[in-house]
Amino acid sequence: MSEYRVEQSENQTRNDITKYPQTKAVVAVLALLTIIHHVSVSVFSEYLYGKLLKPFEYIGIFCVGFFMFLLGYTAMKDVKAYGWKVYARRNVIPILVLFFFCSYAYMIVTQLLGERYTMEELLLSFFGLILLNDQMWIAVEVILLNLLVAFAFYKGKNTKVATALFAVCMLLMMTGSLLLGHQFDKDIFTNWFYGEWWYNTTICFFLGMLYRRKQTQVDSWLKKHFLPAFMGGLVLLAVTGYAAIYTVDHYGYWTETPDNPGYGDKLLTLAAQTPAIMLFVLLMVMVIGRFRFGGRVTEAGSAIYFELILLNNIFIYVCSHANVVFPKSVFIILEIVFTYIAAIILYNIKRLVLKGDQAGHE
């Protein structure tokens, strides 16, 4: 019998950090920060707020890195608990439902506000082959990563081989995305794998898988060495975080031109960001393992974090294309309120459609 065959039911949630109230609290806070991050990088952010939201431009990658970590953790937990077939169904179908609901909502809203698409664009976006809303990338990425996990555990003889096979497939996907660069044809909407956001947090998914495999040993070591490890991690995060910000500002992923792909700057930026993101994730794991906090509000907020990420660009689009003018102090509040209301509605629709089947990200 394979090493990763279905585990006993009593072991399926043993030491499952995704069930901890403190994990849900961290997810809820990072989801809120992600919404503000998306506002900070929107086309009209500097016009409304000047440099006020500048710090939030840099936090998005850390928030997404932690989400990816938890998704990878859940992937390893579920594929070993249920087997690759059940795992694929549980972790792909719910995200597909969210993806198409959010894509169609964006498509309808933008057309109501005067956006016009060709029949080819509508057909391609209807099936998700191009993304009218570039924030939908994370749904596509997570679906593909979950499918790669299922494939790896289908082909692999044991957990070690399957994990290595997944790592190879993941690295190939990341490399392909990096080589593609960005799109320069403005008549084409976001295609899959174009842009650094498709690969600069993906490693955290794998990190989550590894942590789940070695959780007992890692938690034991962190418990014994918590204070020096935490303080050292904070210092290293400050250093690597500064290096990541400096590299993004002075090199970055966007120095490419149609004649020069700028691979050197891309690799340098990725090399600077990766240790900072991984240290941030490690510190969050240490906090989650050491302290207990959270409550019903943060638990509810964490349940809809994926919906929040996918939906918040709709309201940003409305305000930037409908000649709707809000006082600058009001806009972010309205963006947050609108996104949470829409996310709650979508979350309940998804549960109704799936008839209680659990989503892989919950």
N, C-alpha and C positions, 0 to 999 in steps of 0.2 A: 504493500500500500504506500502511495506517495506520501512524502513527509508533510505536504501541505493539504492532504485530504481534509474533509470537513471535520472541524474540531467539535468536541463535546459542547452541548448548548450552555452548560454552566460556565464554560471558559470563554464564551464569545464576547462578553463585556467585561472580563476581568481586567482591571487596571486600564480601562478605556478612558483616556483623557478627554475625549470628545463629550463624555457624559458629565464631566465635572462642572459644577456651577461657575467656578472661576474661569474655566476655559470659555464658557458661553459668555461671560462678562467681557473677556478680552476680545472675543469675536464681535460682540455688539459694539464695543467702542471703536474697533478698527473699521467696522462697516460704516459707522458714522463719519470717521475721518476720511474714508475713501470717497464718500459723497462730496465732502468739502474739497478733497483733492481734485476731483473731476471739475468742480466749479473753478478751482484755481488755474487749471490748464485749459479752460474754455476760451473761446475766441474773444469774449468781451470781459474777461476777468480783470485785465490790466486797466481797461477803460473805466470800469466801475470802482475798483479797489486799489489801483496803483500797485505798490509793492507789498500791500498789507497781507495778501495771501501767498506771497512768494515761498515762505517755508513749507507750505502744504504741497507745493509742487514736488518736493523730494520724498514725501512720506508714502506716496502711493505704492511704490515698489516694495516697501517693508510690509505694508498691510497685505498686499497680494501674496507676498512671499509666505506669510504666516497662513493665509487661507490655503495656499498650495500645499504647505506642510501638512495641514490637517486633512486635506483631501488625499494625499499620499498615505498618511497614517491610516485613514479609513479604508483605502484601497487594500492595503496589506491585511488589515484586520478582517475585512469582509471576504476577500478571495480565499483566505484560509478557513474562514468559518463556514462559508456556503458553497465553495467550489466555483470554478471559473464561469460556468453557465449561469447559475443563479446570480452570481456577482455582476456579470455583465448586464443582466436585465435590471437588477436593483439600482445600479449606479449609472446607467446610460439613459434609460427611458425617461426617468423624471427630469433630467437635464434637457433632453430633447424637447419635452413638453414645454419647459420654460423658454427654451431657445425660440421655438416657433411662435409662442404667444407674444413674447417681447418683440420679435422681429416684425410680426404683423401689426402690432400696436404702433411701432415706430413708423412703419410704412404708411399706415392710415393717417396718423397725426401729421406727418410731413406733407402728405398730399393735400390734406385739408387746409394746410397753411400755404399752399401754392407751389410746392415742389412738384416737378414733373419728371417722370421716369420713362424711358423707352420700354417697349414690350419685352425686349431682351433682358433689360435690367430687372423688370418686375418678375419675370419668370425665374431668372437666376437667384434673385433674392428670396423669392417664394420658397424655393427649395434649399435656401441657406448656402448656396454656392458662392455668392458674394454677400458682403455685409453692408447694408445701408447705414447701420449704426455700428461704428467701429468698436464700441464697448462690448459687443457680442462676441469678441474674440475669445474671451475666457470660457464661454460655454463650449465653443468648438474645441478649444485646447483640452479642456477637462474630459470631454467626450472621447477625444482621440487618445488621451493618456489612459483612460479607463479601458478602452478597447485594446490598447497595447498591453496593459496588465493582464487582461483576460487571455490574450494571445500568448503571452510569455508563460503563463501558468498552464495553458493548454499544451504548449510544446515542451516546457521544461520538465525534467525528470524529478526535480525536487525544488524546494524553496530557493536554495542557493543558486542553482542553474537558472531558474525562472527569473530571479532578481537580476542576475547578470545579463540575461537576454533582454529584459526590459530596459536596463541601463544602456545597452548598445543601441536599441531602437530609439530611445529618448534622445541620446546624443546625436544620432543621425538626423532626427527631426529638428533639433536645435541648430545643428550645423547648416542644414538646408535653409532654414529660416534666416539665419545670419547672412548666408550667401545671397539670398534674394534681395536684401536691403529694403528700401521703401519704394512706393509707387510714385512715379512722376507724372503719369497720365491722369489729369484731373477729371477726365470723362469716365474713368473707371472707379468704382467704389472699392472699399477695402476688400481685397482678396485674402485668402488664407495665407498665413505665414509671412506676410509683408509687414515688417516693423519689429522693433526690438522687444516690444511687450509680449511677443509670441515666444520668446526664449529666455529673457533675462530673470525670470523667477522659476522656470521649470525645474531647475535642480532641487528646489525645495520640496517638490512632490516626491522625488526620490529620497530626499533626506527624511521625510515623514515615513516612508516605507522602511528605511533602515532603522529608524528609531523604534517603530513597532516591533521589528524583529528582535532588537536588542534592548527592549525597554527595561526589563528587570535589571540587567547589568548596569545600564546607563543611570537609571534612577537610584540604584544603590550607591554608585560612585558619587553622584551629585549630592545625595543626602549626606555622605561622609565629608565632602569637601565643599559644601555649599558656599560658605562665606568667601574663601579665597577664589573660588571659581566664579562667583557672581561679581565680585569686585574687579577681578581681572577681566571678566567679560565686558563690564561697563567701560573700562579703560580702552580695551581693544575696539569696542564698538565706537567709541568717540573718535579714535584714530582712523579706523577704516571708514566710518561714516563721513568724516571730513574729507578723506581721500576720494570717496565715491562722489561726493558733491563737487569737489574741485575738478575731478575728471570729467564729469557730465558737463560742467560749465565751460571747460577749456578744451575738451576734445569731443566726447559725446558720440552719439549714434547718427547724428544728422549732418556730418561734415561731407557726406557723399554728394556727388554730382552725377549727372547722366554719363559722364566720361570717367569718373573716378569713384569706385565703390566704397572707398574709405574703410577697408577692412581693418587696417591697423588701429584706427581710432575706436572702432567697434569692439575689437578684442581687448584693447586697453581698458575701455569703459566697463565691459563685462567683467574683466578680471578685478577691477576695483570695486564694483558693486557686489559681486558674489560673496566675498567674505563678510561684508557688512550685513547683508541680508541674513546670512546663515548665523551670524552672531546674535542678531536681533531675535531670530527664531529660538535660538538656544536660551537666551535670557528669558523669553516668554515661557518656555518650557520650565525653566527653573522657578519662575514666579508661580506658575500654575501648580507645580509640585510642592511648593513650600507654604503657600498661603491659601486660605479659603475665603472667598468673597463672592458676591453676586446675589441675584434675587430674581423675582418673577419678571421684572421689566427687562433685565439684560438677557434672561432666558428667551423671552419672546423676541427680542431684537436679534439674537443669534440665529433663531430658527428661519429668519427671512433674509439672511445676509446675502445670499446669492441673488435673490430677487432684487434687493436694493442695488447691487452692482449693475444688474442688467437694465434696470428701469430708469435710473436717475438722469440719463442723457436725454430722455424725452422732454422733461421740463426745461432743461437747459436749451434745447432746440426751440421750444416754444418761445422762450423769452428773447432769444437772439434773432428770431425770424418773424415774429408777429407784431413788432413795434410795440411790445408791452414794456412799459417803463415802471420799474419799482424803485423806491428809495433803496440805496445801496445797503442800508442796514436791515432791510426787510427781505431782500432777495434770497439770501442763504436760508433764512428761516422758512420761507415759502417752499424753497427747493427741498428742504429736509422733510417738511410736513407732507408735501405732495408725494414724494418718493415713498415715504413710509406707508401712507394710505394706499397707494397703488400696489406696493409690495404685499401688504396684508391681504388685499383683495385677490391678487394673483396667487398668493400662497394657498388660499382657501379654494380657489378654482382648481389649482393643480391637485390638491388633495382629493377634491371631488372627482376629477377626471381619473385619477389613479386609484380611487376607491380605497384610500388608506395605505397604499403601497409606499413604503418608505423611500424618500429620495436619498441618493448616495451622499449628498453634502450635508444632510441634517445630522 
